[in-house]
Amino acid sequence: MGIEDQFKDKAQQLKDEAKRRAQQGQQSAERGKQQGQERGKQAQERAKQSPERGQQARERGQRSLDDIEDRYQS
């Protein structure tokens, strides 16, 4: 096996490695994109529920205020 063949083999190895890394990078980017979309959907869903939760919190706060007032008045 001559030196030229060794260089060709090494060059092929490097090409294969570069191709493999590029594919991994692409897959990683795709996963990141999907996760980002999923997080966006979840955030939208939480935003829709937000006013409802605020109302519930206000009601709970009012109830506990009423309870405290009742205790002190009796």
PyMOL Python script that loads the backbone (N, CA, C, O; Angstrom):
from pymol import cmd

cmd.read_pdbstr("""\
ATOM      1  N   MET A   1       0.847  -1.179   0.000  1.00  0.00           N
ATOM      2  CA  MET A   1       0.000   0.000   0.000  1.00  0.00           C
ATOM      3  C   MET A   1       0.891   1.240   0.000  1.00  0.00           C
ATOM      4  O   MET A   1       1.713   1.443   0.893  1.00  0.00           O
ATOM      5  N   GLY A   2       0.702   2.047  -1.015  1.00  0.00           N
ATOM      6  CA  GLY A   2       1.554   3.230  -1.135  1.00  0.00           C
ATOM      7  C   GLY A   2       1.020   4.395  -0.318  1.00  0.00           C
ATOM      8  O   GLY A   2      -0.096   4.385   0.204  1.00  0.00           O
ATOM      9  N   ILE A   3       1.870   5.383  -0.240  1.00  0.00           N
ATOM     10  CA  ILE A   3       1.521   6.595   0.517  1.00  0.00           C
ATOM     11  C   ILE A   3       0.273   7.250  -0.060  1.00  0.00           C
ATOM     12  O   ILE A   3      -0.568   7.761   0.678  1.00  0.00           O
ATOM     13  N   GLU A   4       0.161   7.230  -1.380  1.00  0.00           N
ATOM     14  CA  GLU A   4      -0.997   7.841  -2.041  1.00  0.00           C
ATOM     15  C   GLU A   4      -2.300   7.188  -1.568  1.00  0.00           C
ATOM     16  O   GLU A   4      -3.295   7.861  -1.296  1.00  0.00           O
ATOM     17  N   ASP A   5      -2.259   5.853  -1.480  1.00  0.00           N
ATOM     18  CA  ASP A   5      -3.448   5.114  -1.032  1.00  0.00           C
ATOM     19  C   ASP A   5      -3.817   5.492   0.400  1.00  0.00           C
ATOM     20  O   ASP A   5      -4.995   5.622   0.734  1.00  0.00           O
ATOM     21  N   GLN A   6      -2.802   5.666   1.242  1.00  0.00           N
ATOM     22  CA  GLN A   6      -3.048   6.035   2.640  1.00  0.00           C
ATOM     23  C   GLN A   6      -3.748   7.407   2.701  1.00  0.00           C
ATOM     24  O   GLN A   6      -4.679   7.619   3.478  1.00  0.00           O
ATOM     25  N   PHE A   7      -3.261   8.325   1.852  1.00  0.00           N
ATOM     26  CA  PHE A   7      -3.879   9.657   1.826  1.00  0.00           C
ATOM     27  C   PHE A   7      -5.327   9.586   1.350  1.00  0.00           C
ATOM     28  O   PHE A   7      -6.206  10.268   1.877  1.00  0.00           O
ATOM     29  N   LYS A   8      -5.555   8.736   0.329  1.00  0.00           N
ATOM     30  CA  LYS A   8      -6.915   8.589  -0.189  1.00  0.00           C
ATOM     31  C   LYS A   8      -7.828   8.018   0.891  1.00  0.00           C
ATOM     32  O   LYS A   8      -8.953   8.485   1.069  1.00  0.00           O
ATOM     33  N   ASP A   9      -7.346   7.014   1.607  1.00  0.00           N
ATOM     34  CA  ASP A   9      -8.139   6.410   2.681  1.00  0.00           C
ATOM     35  C   ASP A   9      -8.464   7.436   3.764  1.00  0.00           C
ATOM     36  O   ASP A   9      -9.599   7.538   4.230  1.00  0.00           O
ATOM     37  N   LYS A  10      -7.440   8.192   4.151  1.00  0.00           N
ATOM     38  CA  LYS A  10      -7.620   9.198   5.204  1.00  0.00           C
ATOM     39  C   LYS A  10      -8.620  10.261   4.728  1.00  0.00           C
ATOM     40  O   LYS A  10      -9.486  10.684   5.494  1.00  0.00           O
ATOM     41  N   ALA A  11      -8.500  10.686   3.477  1.00  0.00           N
ATOM     42  CA  ALA A  11      -9.405  11.689   2.926  1.00  0.00           C
ATOM     43  C   ALA A  11     -10.840  11.163   2.930  1.00  0.00           C
ATOM     44  O   ALA A  11     -11.776  11.894   3.254  1.00  0.00           O
ATOM     45  N   GLN A  12     -11.004   9.897   2.570  1.00  0.00           N
ATOM     46  CA  GLN A  12     -12.335   9.290   2.561  1.00  0.00           C
ATOM     47  C   GLN A  12     -12.901   9.235   3.982  1.00  0.00           C
ATOM     48  O   GLN A  12     -14.078   9.518   4.207  1.00  0.00           O
ATOM     49  N   GLN A  13     -12.046   8.868   4.929  1.00  0.00           N
ATOM     50  CA  GLN A  13     -12.484   8.813   6.334  1.00  0.00           C
ATOM     51  C   GLN A  13     -12.965  10.189   6.792  1.00  0.00           C
ATOM     52  O   GLN A  13     -13.999  10.310   7.448  1.00  0.00           O
ATOM     53  N   LEU A  14     -12.207  11.215   6.439  1.00  0.00           N
ATOM     54  CA  LEU A  14     -12.560  12.573   6.848  1.00  0.00           C
ATOM     55  C   LEU A  14     -13.878  13.010   6.197  1.00  0.00           C
ATOM     56  O   LEU A  14     -14.709  13.660   6.830  1.00  0.00           O
ATOM     57  N   LYS A  15     -14.053  12.645   4.933  1.00  0.00           N
ATOM     58  CA  LYS A  15     -15.302  12.983   4.240  1.00  0.00           C
ATOM     59  C   LYS A  15     -16.490  12.308   4.914  1.00  0.00           C
ATOM     60  O   LYS A  15     -17.524  12.930   5.159  1.00  0.00           O
ATOM     61  N   ASP A  16     -16.319  11.016   5.209  1.00  0.00           N
ATOM     62  CA  ASP A  16     -17.396  10.265   5.865  1.00  0.00           C
ATOM     63  C   ASP A  16     -17.742  10.879   7.222  1.00  0.00           C
ATOM     64  O   ASP A  16     -18.910  11.031   7.578  1.00  0.00           O
ATOM     65  N   GLU A  17     -16.689  11.227   7.966  1.00  0.00           N
ATOM     66  CA  GLU A  17     -16.877  11.825   9.285  1.00  0.00           C
ATOM     67  C   GLU A  17     -17.618  13.161   9.161  1.00  0.00           C
ATOM     68  O   GLU A  17     -18.525  13.445   9.943  1.00  0.00           O
ATOM     69  N   ALA A  18     -17.234  13.971   8.187  1.00  0.00           N
ATOM     70  CA  ALA A  18     -17.879  15.271   7.986  1.00  0.00           C
ATOM     71  C   ALA A  18     -19.352  15.090   7.623  1.00  0.00           C
ATOM     72  O   ALA A  18     -20.218  15.826   8.097  1.00  0.00           O
ATOM     73  N   LYS A  19     -19.619  14.099   6.775  1.00  0.00           N
ATOM     74  CA  LYS A  19     -20.995  13.827   6.357  1.00  0.00           C
ATOM     75  C   LYS A  19     -21.838  13.382   7.561  1.00  0.00           C
ATOM     76  O   LYS A  19     -22.979  13.809   7.740  1.00  0.00           O
ATOM     77  N   ARG A  20     -21.239  12.516   8.371  1.00  0.00           N
ATOM     78  CA  ARG A  20     -21.943  12.007   9.549  1.00  0.00           C
ATOM     79  C   ARG A  20     -22.253  13.143  10.527  1.00  0.00           C
ATOM     80  O   ARG A  20     -23.356  13.226  11.067  1.00  0.00           O
ATOM     81  N   ARG A  21     -21.277  14.005  10.743  1.00  0.00           N
ATOM     82  CA  ARG A  21     -21.483  15.132  11.670  1.00  0.00           C
ATOM     83  C   ARG A  21     -22.523  16.102  11.145  1.00  0.00           C
ATOM     84  O   ARG A  21     -23.310  16.657  11.913  1.00  0.00           O
ATOM     85  N   ALA A  22     -22.527  16.307   9.839  1.00  0.00           N
ATOM     86  CA  ALA A  22     -23.513  17.208   9.239  1.00  0.00           C
ATOM     87  C   ALA A  22     -24.926  16.657   9.436  1.00  0.00           C
ATOM     88  O   ALA A  22     -25.855  17.401   9.750  1.00  0.00           O
ATOM     89  N   GLN A  23     -25.073  15.350   9.248  1.00  0.00           N
ATOM     90  CA  GLN A  23     -26.384  14.722   9.449  1.00  0.00           C
ATOM     91  C   GLN A  23     -26.825  14.848  10.901  1.00  0.00           C
ATOM     92  O   GLN A  23     -27.990  15.132  11.181  1.00  0.00           O
ATOM     93  N   GLN A  24     -25.881  14.632  11.831  1.00  0.00           N
ATOM     94  CA  GLN A  24     -26.219  14.752  13.252  1.00  0.00           C
ATOM     95  C   GLN A  24     -26.658  16.174  13.572  1.00  0.00           C
ATOM     96  O   GLN A  24     -27.615  16.387  14.317  1.00  0.00           O
ATOM     97  N   GLY A  25     -25.952  17.139  13.006  1.00  0.00           N
ATOM     98  CA  GLY A  25     -26.303  18.534  13.233  1.00  0.00           C
ATOM     99  C   GLY A  25     -27.691  18.843  12.716  1.00  0.00           C
ATOM    100  O   GLY A  25     -28.460  19.561  13.355  1.00  0.00           O
ATOM    101  N   GLN A  26     -28.004  18.297  11.556  1.00  0.00           N
ATOM    102  CA  GLN A  26     -29.323  18.518  10.950  1.00  0.00           C
ATOM    103  C   GLN A  26     -30.417  17.904  11.829  1.00  0.00           C
ATOM    104  O   GLN A  26     -31.454  18.519  12.076  1.00  0.00           O
ATOM    105  N   GLN A  27     -30.162  16.681  12.294  1.00  0.00           N
ATOM    106  CA  GLN A  27     -31.138  16.005  13.149  1.00  0.00           C
ATOM    107  C   GLN A  27     -31.333  16.784  14.446  1.00  0.00           C
ATOM    108  O   GLN A  27     -32.454  16.935  14.931  1.00  0.00           O
ATOM    109  N   SER A  28     -30.235  17.271  14.992  1.00  0.00           N
ATOM    110  CA  SER A  28     -30.304  18.031  16.232  1.00  0.00           C
ATOM    111  C   SER A  28     -31.114  19.307  16.032  1.00  0.00           C
ATOM    112  O   SER A  28     -31.924  19.674  16.884  1.00  0.00           O
ATOM    113  N   ALA A  29     -30.896  19.977  14.911  1.00  0.00           N
ATOM    114  CA  ALA A  29     -31.632  21.203  14.601  1.00  0.00           C
ATOM    115  C   ALA A  29     -33.120  20.901  14.453  1.00  0.00           C
ATOM    116  O   ALA A  29     -33.963  21.670  14.915  1.00  0.00           O
ATOM    117  N   GLU A  30     -33.435  19.793  13.815  1.00  0.00           N
ATOM    118  CA  GLU A  30     -34.833  19.396  13.616  1.00  0.00           C
ATOM    119  C   GLU A  30     -35.510  19.124  14.965  1.00  0.00           C
ATOM    120  O   GLU A  30     -36.639  19.550  15.206  1.00  0.00           O
ATOM    121  N   ARG A  31     -34.789  18.401  15.842  1.00  0.00           N
ATOM    122  CA  ARG A  31     -35.334  18.133  17.179  1.00  0.00           C
ATOM    123  C   ARG A  31     -35.559  19.443  17.929  1.00  0.00           C
ATOM    124  O   ARG A  31     -36.584  19.618  18.587  1.00  0.00           O
ATOM    125  N   GLY A  32     -34.608  20.352  17.829  1.00  0.00           N
ATOM    126  CA  GLY A  32     -34.735  21.641  18.503  1.00  0.00           C
ATOM    127  C   GLY A  32     -35.934  22.413  18.011  1.00  0.00           C
ATOM    128  O   GLY A  32     -36.645  23.047  18.789  1.00  0.00           O
ATOM    129  N   LYS A  33     -36.154  22.354  16.703  1.00  0.00           N
ATOM    130  CA  LYS A  33     -37.292  23.052  16.102  1.00  0.00           C
ATOM    131  C   LYS A  33     -38.603  22.470  16.624  1.00  0.00           C
ATOM    132  O   LYS A  33     -39.513  23.211  16.997  1.00  0.00           O
ATOM    133  N   GLN A  34     -38.694  21.145  16.647  1.00  0.00           N
ATOM    134  CA  GLN A  34     -39.915  20.490  17.119  1.00  0.00           C
ATOM    135  C   GLN A  34     -40.176  20.805  18.592  1.00  0.00           C
ATOM    136  O   GLN A  34     -41.310  21.075  18.987  1.00  0.00           O
ATOM    137  N   GLN A  35     -39.103  20.767  19.406  1.00  0.00           N
ATOM    138  CA  GLN A  35     -39.273  21.062  20.823  1.00  0.00           C
ATOM    139  C   GLN A  35     -39.719  22.509  21.012  1.00  0.00           C
ATOM    140  O   GLN A  35     -40.554  22.798  21.869  1.00  0.00           O
ATOM    141  N   GLY A  36     -39.168  23.406  20.219  1.00  0.00           N
ATOM    142  CA  GLY A  36     -39.544  24.808  20.297  1.00  0.00           C
ATOM    143  C   GLY A  36     -41.009  25.010  19.957  1.00  0.00           C
ATOM    144  O   GLY A  36     -41.711  25.770  20.625  1.00  0.00           O
ATOM    145  N   GLN A  37     -41.471  24.326  18.915  1.00  0.00           N
ATOM    146  CA  GLN A  37     -42.874  24.426  18.528  1.00  0.00           C
ATOM    147  C   GLN A  37     -43.775  23.894  19.637  1.00  0.00           C
ATOM    148  O   GLN A  37     -44.811  24.480  19.949  1.00  0.00           O
ATOM    149  N   GLU A  38     -43.362  22.778  20.223  1.00  0.00           N
ATOM    150  CA  GLU A  38     -44.152  22.156  21.295  1.00  0.00           C
ATOM    151  C   GLU A  38     -44.242  23.098  22.492  1.00  0.00           C
ATOM    152  O   GLU A  38     -45.309  23.274  23.079  1.00  0.00           O
ATOM    153  N   ARG A  39     -43.097  23.704  22.848  1.00  0.00           N
ATOM    154  CA  ARG A  39     -43.101  24.637  23.981  1.00  0.00           C
ATOM    155  C   ARG A  39     -43.986  25.838  23.681  1.00  0.00           C
ATOM    156  O   ARG A  39     -44.673  26.344  24.569  1.00  0.00           O
ATOM    157  N   GLY A  40     -43.973  26.292  22.440  1.00  0.00           N
ATOM    158  CA  GLY A  40     -44.821  27.417  22.040  1.00  0.00           C
ATOM    159  C   GLY A  40     -46.297  27.085  22.200  1.00  0.00           C
ATOM    160  O   GLY A  40     -47.078  27.902  22.687  1.00  0.00           O
ATOM    161  N   LYS A  41     -46.669  25.883  21.788  1.00  0.00           N
ATOM    162  CA  LYS A  41     -48.067  25.455  21.925  1.00  0.00           C
ATOM    163  C   LYS A  41     -48.468  25.402  23.393  1.00  0.00           C
ATOM    164  O   LYS A  41     -49.556  25.840  23.766  1.00  0.00           O
ATOM    165  N   GLN A  42     -47.571  24.856  24.230  1.00  0.00           N
ATOM    166  CA  GLN A  42     -47.873  24.761  25.660  1.00  0.00           C
ATOM    167  C   GLN A  42     -48.020  26.154  26.273  1.00  0.00           C
ATOM    168  O   GLN A  42     -48.889  26.385  27.115  1.00  0.00           O
ATOM    169  N   ALA A  43     -47.164  27.074  25.844  1.00  0.00           N
ATOM    170  CA  ALA A  43     -47.233  28.439  26.376  1.00  0.00           C
ATOM    171  C   ALA A  43     -48.550  29.101  25.977  1.00  0.00           C
ATOM    172  O   ALA A  43     -49.165  29.805  26.778  1.00  0.00           O
ATOM    173  N   GLN A  44     -48.977  28.873  24.743  1.00  0.00           N
ATOM    174  CA  GLN A  44     -50.260  29.428  24.288  1.00  0.00           C
ATOM    175  C   GLN A  44     -51.399  28.867  25.126  1.00  0.00           C
ATOM    176  O   GLN A  44     -52.311  29.594  25.519  1.00  0.00           O
ATOM    177  N   GLU A  45     -51.337  27.580  25.392  1.00  0.00           N
ATOM    178  CA  GLU A  45     -52.379  26.914  26.170  1.00  0.00           C
ATOM    179  C   GLU A  45     -52.435  27.507  27.577  1.00  0.00           C
ATOM    180  O   GLU A  45     -53.513  27.786  28.104  1.00  0.00           O
ATOM    181  N   ARG A  46     -51.254  27.696  28.179  1.00  0.00           N
ATOM    182  CA  ARG A  46     -51.210  28.286  29.526  1.00  0.00           C
ATOM    183  C   ARG A  46     -51.764  29.709  29.511  1.00  0.00           C
ATOM    184  O   ARG A  46     -52.455  30.125  30.441  1.00  0.00           O
ATOM    185  N   ALA A  47     -51.458  30.443  28.458  1.00  0.00           N
ATOM    186  CA  ALA A  47     -51.935  31.829  28.362  1.00  0.00           C
ATOM    187  C   ALA A  47     -53.461  31.869  28.278  1.00  0.00           C
ATOM    188  O   ALA A  47     -54.095  32.770  28.828  1.00  0.00           O
ATOM    189  N   LYS A  48     -54.046  30.890  27.586  1.00  0.00           N
ATOM    190  CA  LYS A  48     -55.509  30.828  27.487  1.00  0.00           C
ATOM    191  C   LYS A  48     -56.133  30.572  28.852  1.00  0.00           C
ATOM    192  O   LYS A  48     -57.199  31.104  29.163  1.00  0.00           O
ATOM    193  N   GLN A  49     -55.467  29.756  29.668  1.00  0.00           N
ATOM    194  CA  GLN A  49     -56.010  29.386  30.978  1.00  0.00           C
ATOM    195  C   GLN A  49     -55.739  30.460  32.024  1.00  0.00           C
ATOM    196  O   GLN A  49     -56.348  30.453  33.094  1.00  0.00           O
ATOM    197  N   SER A  50     -54.844  31.371  31.725  1.00  0.00           N
ATOM    198  CA  SER A  50     -54.396  32.357  32.705  1.00  0.00           C
ATOM    199  C   SER A  50     -55.522  33.192  33.319  1.00  0.00           C
ATOM    200  O   SER A  50     -55.585  33.282  34.545  1.00  0.00           O
ATOM    201  N   PRO A  51     -56.414  33.806  32.536  1.00  0.00           N
ATOM    202  CA  PRO A  51     -57.476  34.616  33.142  1.00  0.00           C
ATOM    203  C   PRO A  51     -58.346  33.804  34.095  1.00  0.00           C
ATOM    204  O   PRO A  51     -58.763  34.288  35.147  1.00  0.00           O
ATOM    205  N   GLU A  52     -58.611  32.559  33.705  1.00  0.00           N
ATOM    206  CA  GLU A  52     -59.420  31.664  34.522  1.00  0.00           C
ATOM    207  C   GLU A  52     -58.739  31.423  35.868  1.00  0.00           C
ATOM    208  O   GLU A  52     -59.384  31.464  36.916  1.00  0.00           O
ATOM    209  N   ARG A  53     -57.438  31.173  35.829  1.00  0.00           N
ATOM    210  CA  ARG A  53     -56.686  30.931  37.060  1.00  0.00           C
ATOM    211  C   ARG A  53     -56.671  32.171  37.938  1.00  0.00           C
ATOM    212  O   ARG A  53     -56.766  32.077  39.162  1.00  0.00           O
ATOM    213  N   GLY A  54     -56.551  33.329  37.308  1.00  0.00           N
ATOM    214  CA  GLY A  54     -56.553  34.574  38.073  1.00  0.00           C
ATOM    215  C   GLY A  54     -57.864  34.751  38.811  1.00  0.00           C
ATOM    216  O   GLY A  54     -57.887  35.162  39.972  1.00  0.00           O
ATOM    217  N   GLN A  55     -58.953  34.439  38.129  1.00  0.00           N
ATOM    218  CA  GLN A  55     -60.283  34.558  38.738  1.00  0.00           C
ATOM    219  C   GLN A  55     -60.397  33.610  39.930  1.00  0.00           C
ATOM    220  O   GLN A  55     -60.914  33.984  40.982  1.00  0.00           O
ATOM    221  N   GLN A  56     -59.913  32.386  39.756  1.00  0.00           N
ATOM    222  CA  GLN A  56     -59.968  31.409  40.845  1.00  0.00           C
ATOM    223  C   GLN A  56     -59.150  31.893  42.041  1.00  0.00           C
ATOM    224  O   GLN A  56     -59.565  31.740  43.190  1.00  0.00           O
ATOM    225  N   ALA A  57     -57.994  32.473  41.761  1.00  0.00           N
ATOM    226  CA  ALA A  57     -57.131  32.959  42.842  1.00  0.00           C
ATOM    227  C   ALA A  57     -57.815  34.107  43.583  1.00  0.00           C
ATOM    228  O   ALA A  57     -57.758  34.184  44.810  1.00  0.00           O
ATOM    229  N   ARG A  58     -58.462  34.994  42.829  1.00  0.00           N
ATOM    230  CA  ARG A  58     -59.174  36.105  43.463  1.00  0.00           C
ATOM    231  C   ARG A  58     -60.292  35.574  44.369  1.00  0.00           C
ATOM    232  O   ARG A  58     -60.488  36.067  45.480  1.00  0.00           O
ATOM    233  N   GLU A  59     -61.013  34.571  43.886  1.00  0.00           N
ATOM    234  CA  GLU A  59     -62.104  33.996  44.676  1.00  0.00           C
ATOM    235  C   GLU A  59     -61.574  33.359  45.954  1.00  0.00           C
ATOM    236  O   GLU A  59     -62.164  33.513  47.024  1.00  0.00           O
ATOM    237  N   ARG A  60     -60.453  32.638  45.837  1.00  0.00           N
ATOM    238  CA  ARG A  60     -59.864  32.013  47.031  1.00  0.00           C
ATOM    239  C   ARG A  60     -59.424  33.084  48.019  1.00  0.00           C
ATOM    240  O   ARG A  60     -59.632  32.954  49.225  1.00  0.00           O
ATOM    241  N   GLY A  61     -58.815  34.139  47.498  1.00  0.00           N
ATOM    242  CA  GLY A  61     -58.356  35.230  48.358  1.00  0.00           C
ATOM    243  C   GLY A  61     -59.516  35.896  49.072  1.00  0.00           C
ATOM    244  O   GLY A  61     -59.427  36.214  50.258  1.00  0.00           O
ATOM    245  N   GLN A  62     -60.606  36.107  48.345  1.00  0.00           N
ATOM    246  CA  GLN A  62     -61.789  36.737  48.929  1.00  0.00           C
ATOM    247  C   GLN A  62     -62.385  35.851  50.015  1.00  0.00           C
ATOM    248  O   GLN A  62     -62.804  36.337  51.065  1.00  0.00           O
ATOM    249  N   ARG A  63     -62.422  34.520  49.748  1.00  0.00           N
ATOM    250  CA  ARG A  63     -62.966  33.584  50.738  1.00  0.00           C
ATOM    251  C   ARG A  63     -62.137  33.614  52.018  1.00  0.00           C
ATOM    252  O   ARG A  63     -62.687  33.639  53.119  1.00  0.00           O
ATOM    253  N   SER A  64     -60.801  33.612  51.869  1.00  0.00           N
ATOM    254  CA  SER A  64     -59.980  33.604  53.076  1.00  0.00           C
ATOM    255  C   SER A  64     -60.105  34.938  53.810  1.00  0.00           C
ATOM    256  O   SER A  64     -60.061  34.974  55.039  1.00  0.00           O
ATOM    257  N   LEU A  65     -60.262  36.038  53.061  1.00  0.00           N
ATOM    258  CA  LEU A  65     -60.500  37.341  53.702  1.00  0.00           C
ATOM    259  C   LEU A  65     -61.799  37.304  54.495  1.00  0.00           C
ATOM    260  O   LEU A  65     -61.858  37.761  55.637  1.00  0.00           O
ATOM    261  N   ASP A  66     -62.835  36.755  53.876  1.00  0.00           N
ATOM    262  CA  ASP A  66     -64.138  36.648  54.545  1.00  0.00           C
ATOM    263  C   ASP A  66     -64.023  35.808  55.817  1.00  0.00           C
ATOM    264  O   ASP A  66     -64.601  36.147  56.850  1.00  0.00           O
ATOM    265  N   ASP A  67     -63.266  34.704  55.730  1.00  0.00           N
ATOM    266  CA  ASP A  67     -63.076  33.834  56.898  1.00  0.00           C
ATOM    267  C   ASP A  67     -62.405  34.601  58.027  1.00  0.00           C
ATOM    268  O   ASP A  67     -62.822  34.507  59.182  1.00  0.00           O
ATOM    269  N   ILE A  68     -61.374  35.352  57.696  1.00  0.00           N
ATOM    270  CA  ILE A  68     -60.638  36.107  58.718  1.00  0.00           C
ATOM    271  C   ILE A  68     -61.556  37.145  59.350  1.00  0.00           C
ATOM    272  O   ILE A  68     -61.566  37.312  60.570  1.00  0.00           O
ATOM    273  N   GLU A  69     -62.325  37.841  58.520  1.00  0.00           N
ATOM    274  CA  GLU A  69     -63.246  38.856  59.042  1.00  0.00           C
ATOM    275  C   GLU A  69     -64.273  38.213  59.964  1.00  0.00           C
ATOM    276  O   GLU A  69     -64.589  38.765  61.018  1.00  0.00           O
ATOM    277  N   ASP A  70     -64.802  37.040  59.577  1.00  0.00           N
ATOM    278  CA  ASP A  70     -65.791  36.337  60.395  1.00  0.00           C
ATOM    279  C   ASP A  70     -65.193  35.976  61.757  1.00  0.00           C
ATOM    280  O   ASP A  70     -65.874  36.104  62.775  1.00  0.00           O
ATOM    281  N   ARG A  71     -63.955  35.536  61.794  1.00  0.00           N
ATOM    282  CA  ARG A  71     -63.321  35.144  63.038  1.00  0.00           C
ATOM    283  C   ARG A  71     -63.204  36.322  63.991  1.00  0.00           C
ATOM    284  O   ARG A  71     -63.459  36.195  65.189  1.00  0.00           O
ATOM    285  N   TYR A  72     -62.820  37.458  63.453  1.00  0.00           N
ATOM    286  CA  TYR A  72     -62.593  38.620  64.307  1.00  0.00           C
ATOM    287  C   TYR A  72     -63.902  39.280  64.744  1.00  0.00           C
ATOM    288  O   TYR A  72     -63.938  39.961  65.769  1.00  0.00           O
ATOM    289  N   GLN A  73     -64.960  39.087  63.987  1.00  0.00           N
ATOM    290  CA  GLN A  73     -66.231  39.704  64.335  1.00  0.00           C
ATOM    291  C   GLN A  73     -66.988  38.891  65.394  1.00  0.00           C
ATOM    292  O   GLN A  73     -67.832  39.425  66.114  1.00  0.00           O
ATOM    293  N   SER A  74     -66.678  37.611  65.474  1.00  0.00           N
ATOM    294  CA  SER A  74     -67.448  36.771  66.412  1.00  0.00           C
ATOM    295  C   SER A  74     -66.909  36.835  67.832  1.00  0.00           C
ATOM    296  O   SER A  74     -67.449  36.185  68.727  1.00  0.00           O
TER     297      SER A  74
END
""", "prot")
cmd.dss("prot")
cmd.show_as("cartoon", "prot")
cmd.util.cbc("prot")
cmd.orient("prot")
